[in-house]
Amino acid sequence: MSSLQSNLLENHTPTGREEAWRFTPLKRLGGLHDGSATVDTRHSLAISDVLEPGVSFAYGPVVTASASSDLIVNRVRNHTEEGSILSIAKNSVIAKPIHLIRTSGSLASAEFSRFQIHLGEHAQATVVLENSGDTHLAEDLEIVLAPGANLTFISLQEWGGKSIYAATHKAIIGRDASLKAIHVTIGGDVVRILPTVEFAGPGASADLQGVYFATAGQFFEHRMHVDHAVPQAKSNVNYKGALAGDKAHTVWIGDVYIRAAAEGTDTYELNRNLILTDGARADSVPNLEIETGEIVGAGHASTTGRFDDEQLFYLMSRGIQESDARRLVVRGFFNEVISLIGDEPIQDRLMARIDDELEKAGK
């Protein structure tokens, strides 16, 4: 991106009429979008493990991996050229998950964070990013996978009730490399995440899984973009959301673009939403743009519905109290994705948080 383009993005203030911002409550973003936020220098990411051979984690100059059209990301990039960099060396197979912990920040100011994850050729790793506490944070997160690399990336948004988090999580996936990304959002006031995939070589694959649970007054937006620009790449998107409480609002946007050169593409995206109470709203917009007919398959589906009374009746007819029956149904709804994390303590913690949110909502 040229400096002129970057400056234009920096100086532009969204009005809410733009497609990228039409659902987002701009007045609740704490000035992250319009340049009015007070930005302090904070380095909130820390690694909680002893580094294994082949793993490095440092703070320093960041070389941008890919241009961005996102306004907030470009504000972050114009603010700082430094960030946290996690690197996995070529051919390294890291057996234990790498845990990154986010420390809380001030609510009177914001942090602009840059974070990159690099996997060398044929490297394998699992990275867990754990966000909690209360903070105002804008983040430019880039994942770069060299040919043959394999990454499982788990992003946990367990924020406190006052947090504002706006981030792009972009992956550039090389030839025969694979990414499994799992996003869980169960806390925060306003959370807006843009998981984005750019395929850089044939044979690449991306599996994007996510769950979100919004309660009274919370706004969660997950806006996906998968760019099939090369042949023989595969993508799968599966996001599930639940809402309970007045003015709980979730937004899921799934944009898949299959370019003319992307012959042999295989892609599918699915979003399911469960509305537990009146006064909650779920927006779901799957989009699929195809420029070539030479593909394996392409499809999308979206459903939004209320609690299944038949399931509830079935459980209650077997002596289970209504509150416990509702909890079991919601747990079952989310378990398909949460079980993919593969870490029982984390899975138990997330389910306990979901139970707490249900209890707060009176369900």
NORCOR-V379370 format. One record per pair of residues at least 24 apart in sequence whose ideal C-beta (glycine too) atoms are under 8 Angstrom apart, sorted by the first residue. I is the first residue (numbers start at 0). J is the second residue. D is the distance in Angstrom with one decimal. If there is no record, write none. Layout:
# NORCOR-V379370
I,J,D
I,J,D
This chain:
# NORCOR-V379370
0,66,4.1
0,67,7.4
0,73,7.7
5,73,5.6
5,76,7.2
5,77,6.3
6,77,8.0
8,68,7.4
8,70,5.6
8,73,4.3
9,34,7.5
9,73,6.0
9,74,6.1
9,77,5.2
11,70,6.4
13,70,6.3
19,69,7.6
19,70,7.9
19,222,7.6
22,220,6.2
22,250,4.4
22,282,5.8
23,191,6.0
23,218,7.8
23,220,6.1
23,250,7.7
24,189,6.6
24,218,5.6
27,163,7.2
27,188,6.9
27,189,4.9
27,218,6.8
28,163,6.2
28,165,6.4
28,189,6.3
28,191,7.8
29,109,6.3
29,135,4.8
29,163,4.7
29,189,8.0
30,109,7.2
31,71,5.6
31,74,7.4
31,109,6.1
31,135,7.0
31,137,4.7
31,163,6.7
31,165,5.1
32,70,6.1
32,71,5.9
32,74,7.9
32,165,7.4
34,74,6.7
36,108,7.4
36,109,4.2
36,135,6.8
36,137,7.9
37,107,7.1
37,108,4.4
37,109,6.7
38,78,6.2
38,108,6.5
38,109,5.3
38,110,7.2
38,111,5.4
39,104,7.7
39,105,6.8
39,108,4.3
39,109,7.3
39,110,6.7
41,104,5.4
41,110,4.4
41,112,7.9
42,83,7.1
43,101,5.2
43,102,4.9
43,103,7.8
43,104,5.9
43,110,5.9
43,112,6.7
43,134,7.2
43,136,7.3
44,83,4.7
44,99,5.6
44,100,7.5
44,101,6.1
44,112,7.1
44,114,6.2
45,99,7.1
45,100,5.3
45,102,6.7
46,85,7.6
46,97,6.9
46,98,7.1
46,99,5.7
46,100,7.7
47,98,4.5
47,99,7.2
47,100,5.0
48,95,7.0
48,97,6.0
48,98,5.7
51,93,5.7
51,94,7.9
51,95,6.8
52,91,7.3
53,87,6.1
53,88,4.2
53,91,3.1
53,93,6.6
53,122,7.4
54,85,7.5
54,86,7.3
54,87,5.9
54,88,7.6
54,91,7.2
54,93,6.1
54,97,6.6
54,124,7.6
55,84,7.8
55,85,7.5
55,86,4.8
55,88,7.8
56,83,7.1
56,84,7.3
56,85,5.1
56,86,7.7
57,83,7.5
57,84,5.7
58,82,7.0
58,83,5.4
58,84,7.5
59,84,6.5
61,113,5.0
61,115,5.9
63,141,7.5
64,115,6.9
64,141,4.6
64,143,5.0
64,169,7.6
64,171,5.5
65,141,6.8
65,169,6.2
65,171,5.6
65,197,6.1
67,139,7.3
67,167,6.3
67,169,7.2
69,167,5.2
69,193,6.3
71,137,5.0
71,165,5.0
71,167,7.6
72,137,7.9
72,139,4.7
72,167,4.9
74,111,7.0
74,137,6.8
75,111,4.4
75,112,7.0
75,113,6.2
75,137,5.3
75,138,7.0
75,139,4.6
76,113,7.2
76,139,6.1
78,111,4.6
79,111,6.1
79,113,6.3
81,113,6.9
82,112,6.6
82,113,2.8
82,114,5.6
82,115,6.5
82,139,7.5
83,112,7.5
83,113,7.3
83,114,4.8
83,115,7.4
84,114,7.8
84,115,5.0
84,117,7.0
85,114,7.7
85,115,7.2
85,116,4.9
85,117,7.1
85,126,6.8
86,116,8.0
86,117,4.6
86,118,8.0
86,119,7.6
87,116,8.0
87,117,6.9
87,118,4.7
87,119,6.3
87,122,4.3
87,123,8.0
87,124,4.8
87,148,7.8
88,119,5.3
88,122,6.5
89,119,3.4
89,120,4.8
89,121,6.7
89,122,6.2
89,145,7.3
90,119,7.1
90,120,6.9
90,121,5.1
90,122,6.5
91,119,7.1
91,122,4.8
91,123,7.4
91,124,7.5
92,122,7.3
92,123,4.7
92,124,8.0
93,122,7.7
93,123,6.6
93,124,4.2
93,125,7.4
96,125,4.2
96,126,7.2
96,127,5.2
96,153,7.8
96,342,6.8
97,124,6.2
97,125,6.8
97,126,4.9
97,127,6.9
98,127,4.9
98,129,6.5
99,126,6.8
99,127,6.8
99,128,5.0
99,129,6.8
100,129,5.3
101,128,7.3
101,129,6.4
101,130,4.6
101,131,6.7
101,132,7.3
101,134,7.7
101,136,8.0
102,132,7.1
103,131,7.4
103,132,3.0
103,133,5.7
103,134,5.3
103,159,7.5
104,132,7.9
104,133,8.0
104,134,3.8
104,135,6.9
104,136,6.8
105,134,7.5
105,135,7.8
106,133,5.9
106,134,7.2
106,135,6.2
106,161,5.8
108,135,7.0
109,135,4.1
109,136,6.7
109,137,6.4
109,163,7.8
110,134,6.7
110,135,7.0
110,136,5.0
110,137,7.3
111,137,5.3
111,138,7.9
112,136,6.2
112,137,7.1
112,138,4.5
112,139,7.2
113,138,7.6
113,139,4.9
113,140,7.9
114,138,6.5
114,139,7.3
114,140,4.7
114,141,7.5
115,140,7.5
115,141,4.8
115,142,7.6
115,143,6.8
116,140,7.7
116,141,7.4
116,142,4.7
116,143,7.1
116,150,7.2
116,152,7.2
117,143,5.0
117,145,7.8
118,143,7.3
118,144,5.1
118,145,6.1
118,148,3.9
118,149,7.7
118,150,5.5
118,176,7.7
119,145,5.2
119,148,6.8
120,145,4.5
120,146,5.3
120,147,5.4
120,148,6.6
121,145,7.9
121,146,7.6
121,147,4.0
121,148,6.4
122,148,5.0
122,149,7.5
123,148,7.2
123,149,4.5
123,150,7.6
124,149,7.8
124,150,5.9
124,151,7.6
125,150,7.5
125,151,4.2
125,152,7.8
125,153,7.1
126,150,6.7
126,151,7.3
126,152,5.3
126,153,7.1
127,153,4.5
127,155,7.1
127,342,7.5
127,345,7.3
128,152,7.4
128,153,6.9
128,154,4.8
128,155,6.7
129,155,5.0
129,157,7.1
130,154,7.4
130,155,6.2
130,156,5.3
130,157,6.4
130,158,6.0
130,164,6.9
131,155,7.9
131,157,4.6
131,158,6.5
131,159,7.3
131,186,7.4
132,158,7.0
132,159,5.5
132,162,7.3
133,158,6.9
133,159,3.8
133,160,7.4
133,161,4.5
133,162,5.1
134,158,7.6
134,162,5.5
134,163,7.8
134,164,7.6
135,162,7.2
135,163,4.7
136,162,7.5
136,163,7.2
136,164,5.2
136,165,7.6
136,166,7.5
137,165,5.1
137,166,7.0
138,164,7.3
138,165,7.5
138,166,3.9
138,167,7.5
139,166,7.5
139,167,6.1
140,166,6.0
140,167,6.7
140,168,4.7
140,169,7.0
141,169,5.3
141,170,7.8
141,171,7.2
142,168,7.3
142,169,6.9
142,170,4.1
142,171,7.0
142,178,6.9
143,170,7.8
143,171,5.1
144,170,6.8
144,171,6.9
144,172,4.9
144,173,5.5
144,176,4.0
144,177,7.7
144,178,6.3
144,203,7.9
145,173,5.1
145,176,6.8
146,173,4.4
146,174,4.2
146,175,5.8
146,176,6.0
146,200,6.2
147,173,7.6
147,174,7.4
147,175,5.1
147,176,6.0
148,173,6.8
148,176,4.5
148,177,7.7
149,176,6.9
149,177,5.1
150,176,8.0
150,177,7.5
150,178,5.4
150,179,7.4
151,178,7.9
151,179,4.7
151,180,7.9
151,181,7.5
152,178,6.7
152,179,7.2
152,180,4.7
152,181,7.3
153,180,7.8
153,181,4.8
153,183,7.7
153,340,5.8
153,345,7.9
154,180,7.2
154,181,7.2
154,182,4.9
154,183,7.1
154,192,7.7
155,183,5.1
155,345,7.3
155,349,7.3
156,182,7.4
156,183,6.4
156,184,4.1
156,185,6.8
156,186,6.1
156,187,6.0
156,190,5.6
156,192,7.6
157,183,7.8
157,185,6.1
157,186,4.8
157,348,8.0
157,349,7.7
157,352,6.3
158,186,4.0
158,187,3.6
158,188,7.9
158,190,6.9
159,186,6.4
159,187,7.5
160,186,7.1
160,187,7.4
160,188,6.1
161,188,5.6
162,186,7.0
162,187,4.3
162,188,6.0
162,189,7.9
162,190,7.5
163,187,7.3
163,188,6.0
163,189,4.9
163,190,7.9
164,189,7.4
164,190,4.9
164,191,7.2
164,192,7.4
165,189,7.7
165,190,8.0
165,191,4.6
165,192,8.0
166,191,7.4
166,192,5.3
166,193,7.1
167,192,7.7
167,193,4.3
167,195,6.2
168,192,6.3
168,193,6.9
168,194,4.9
168,195,6.9
169,193,7.7
169,194,8.0
169,195,4.2
169,196,7.6
169,197,6.9
170,194,8.0
170,195,7.0
170,196,5.2
170,197,7.0
170,205,6.7
171,197,4.9
171,199,5.4
172,196,6.5
172,197,7.1
172,198,5.5
172,199,6.1
172,200,7.5
172,203,4.2
172,204,7.5
172,205,6.1
172,232,7.9
173,199,5.0
173,200,4.7
173,203,6.5
174,199,7.3
174,200,2.8
174,201,5.9
174,202,5.6
174,203,6.4
175,200,7.0
175,201,7.6
175,202,3.9
175,203,6.7
176,200,7.3
176,203,5.4
176,204,7.9
177,203,7.1
177,204,4.6
177,205,7.4
177,206,7.7
178,204,7.4
178,205,4.8
178,206,7.1
179,205,7.9
179,206,4.6
179,208,7.2
179,339,7.6
180,205,7.2
180,206,7.3
180,207,5.2
180,208,7.0
181,208,4.7
181,209,6.8
181,336,6.7
181,339,5.8
181,340,6.0
182,207,7.8
182,208,7.4
182,209,4.0
182,210,7.7
182,211,7.9
182,221,6.7
182,238,7.9
183,209,7.0
183,210,5.4
183,211,7.5
183,336,7.8
183,337,7.0
183,340,7.9
183,349,6.0
184,209,7.5
184,210,7.5
184,211,4.1
184,212,7.6
184,219,5.1
184,221,7.2
185,210,7.8
185,211,7.0
185,212,4.9
185,349,6.7
185,352,5.2
185,353,6.2
185,356,6.6
186,352,7.2
187,217,6.8
187,219,7.3
188,216,7.5
188,217,6.5
188,218,7.3
189,217,7.8
189,218,4.9
190,217,7.9
190,218,7.4
190,219,4.8
190,220,7.1
191,219,7.9
191,220,4.5
191,222,7.4
192,220,7.2
192,221,5.4
192,222,7.5
193,221,8.0
193,222,4.9
193,223,7.5
193,224,7.1
194,221,6.8
194,222,8.0
194,223,5.2
194,224,8.0
195,223,7.2
195,224,4.7
195,225,7.7
195,226,7.7
196,224,7.3
196,225,4.6
196,226,6.5
196,234,6.4
197,226,5.0
197,228,7.1
198,226,6.6
198,227,5.9
198,228,5.9
198,229,5.0
198,232,4.3
198,234,8.0
198,261,7.8
199,229,6.9
200,229,6.0
201,229,5.5
201,230,5.1
201,231,4.3
201,232,6.7
201,263,7.9
202,231,5.6
202,232,7.1
203,229,7.2
203,232,4.8
203,233,7.7
204,232,6.6
204,233,4.3
204,234,7.0
205,232,8.0
205,233,7.5
205,234,4.7
205,235,7.4
206,234,7.6
206,235,4.9
207,234,7.3
207,235,7.0
207,236,4.6
207,237,7.3
207,238,7.6
208,237,5.3
208,238,7.3
208,336,4.9
208,339,5.9
209,237,7.5
209,238,4.2
209,239,7.4
209,336,6.7
210,238,7.2
210,239,5.1
210,240,6.9
210,333,5.0
210,336,4.8
210,337,6.3
211,238,7.4
211,239,7.9
211,240,4.5
211,241,7.7
211,249,5.9
212,240,7.0
212,241,4.9
212,242,7.5
212,243,7.8
212,333,7.5
212,353,5.7
212,356,5.8
213,240,7.3
213,241,7.8
213,242,5.0
213,243,7.8
213,244,7.7
213,247,4.2
213,248,6.6
213,249,5.1
213,279,7.4
214,242,7.7
214,243,5.4
214,244,4.3
214,247,5.5
214,356,5.1
214,359,6.1
214,360,5.1
215,243,7.7
215,244,3.0
215,245,5.2
215,246,6.4
215,247,5.8
215,278,8.0
215,359,8.0
215,360,6.8
216,244,7.1
216,245,7.3
216,246,5.2
216,247,6.9
217,244,7.9
217,247,5.7
217,248,7.4
218,248,4.9
218,249,7.7
218,250,7.8
219,248,7.6
219,249,4.9
219,250,7.3
220,249,7.3
220,250,4.1
220,251,7.8
220,252,7.7
221,249,8.0
221,250,7.2
221,251,5.3
221,252,7.4
222,250,7.2
222,251,7.8
222,252,4.2
222,254,7.7
223,251,7.8
223,252,6.4
223,253,4.8
223,254,6.3
223,268,7.4
224,254,4.6
224,255,7.9
224,256,7.3
225,254,7.1
225,255,4.7
225,256,7.1
225,266,6.9
225,268,7.8
226,256,5.3
226,258,7.5
227,255,7.1
227,256,6.5
227,257,4.5
227,258,6.2
227,261,4.1
227,264,4.7
227,266,6.6
228,258,4.9
228,260,6.5
228,261,6.1
229,260,6.7
229,261,6.1
230,260,6.6
230,261,5.9
230,262,4.7
230,263,4.9
230,264,7.6
231,262,7.5
231,263,4.1
231,264,7.7
232,261,6.7
232,263,7.7
232,264,6.1
232,265,7.9
233,264,7.5
233,265,4.5
233,266,6.9
234,265,7.7
234,266,4.6
234,267,7.8
234,268,7.9
235,266,7.3
235,267,5.7
235,268,7.6
236,267,7.2
236,268,3.7
236,269,6.7
236,270,7.8
237,268,7.7
237,269,5.0
237,335,7.9
237,336,6.9
238,269,7.4
238,270,4.9
238,271,7.7
239,270,7.6
239,271,5.0
239,272,7.6
239,273,7.7
239,332,6.3
239,333,6.4
239,335,7.1
239,336,6.0
240,270,7.5
240,271,7.4
240,272,4.7
240,273,7.2
240,281,6.3
241,272,7.2
241,273,4.4
241,274,7.7
241,275,6.2
241,329,5.9
241,332,6.5
241,333,7.3
242,272,7.0
242,273,7.4
242,274,5.3
242,275,6.4
242,276,7.5
242,279,3.7
242,280,7.4
242,281,5.8
243,275,4.0
243,276,4.9
243,279,6.4
243,356,7.3
243,357,6.7
243,360,3.7
243,362,5.4
244,276,6.0
244,278,6.8
244,279,6.4
244,359,7.9
244,360,4.8
245,276,7.6
245,277,7.9
245,278,3.7
245,279,7.5
246,278,6.2
246,279,7.6
246,280,7.8
247,276,7.8
247,278,7.3
247,279,4.2
247,280,7.3
248,279,7.3
248,280,4.9
248,281,7.7
248,282,7.7
249,280,7.6
249,281,5.0
249,282,7.1
250,281,7.9
250,282,4.6
250,283,7.9
251,281,7.7
251,282,7.2
251,283,4.9
251,284,7.3
251,301,7.8
252,284,5.0
252,286,7.4
253,284,7.2
253,285,4.4
253,286,6.5
253,299,6.4
253,301,7.9
254,286,4.7
254,288,7.7
255,286,7.0
255,287,5.1
255,288,7.2
255,297,7.2
255,299,7.2
256,288,5.0
257,287,7.7
257,288,6.8
257,289,4.6
257,290,6.1
257,291,6.5
257,294,6.4
257,297,6.3
258,290,5.4
258,291,7.4
259,290,4.2
259,291,5.1
260,291,7.6
261,290,7.7
261,291,6.3
261,294,7.4
262,291,5.8
262,293,4.0
262,294,6.9
263,293,6.9
263,294,6.7
263,295,6.1
264,291,7.8
264,294,4.5
264,295,6.6
264,297,6.6
265,294,7.1
265,295,3.9
265,296,5.2
265,297,7.7
266,294,8.0
266,296,7.2
266,297,5.1
266,298,7.7
267,296,7.0
267,297,7.3
267,298,5.0
267,299,6.9
268,298,7.7
268,299,4.5
268,300,7.7
269,299,7.1
269,300,5.1
269,301,7.4
270,300,7.6
270,301,4.7
270,302,7.6
271,301,7.6
271,302,5.1
271,303,7.7
271,332,8.0
272,302,7.0
272,303,4.2
272,304,7.4
273,304,6.7
273,305,7.6
273,306,6.8
273,329,7.3
273,332,5.8
274,303,6.7
274,304,7.0
274,305,5.2
274,306,7.5
275,305,7.7
275,306,5.6
275,325,7.5
275,329,7.5
275,357,7.9
275,360,6.9
275,362,5.4
276,360,6.6
276,362,6.8
322,362,7.2
325,357,6.8
325,362,5.2
326,354,5.9
326,357,5.8
329,353,6.6
329,357,6.2
330,354,7.8
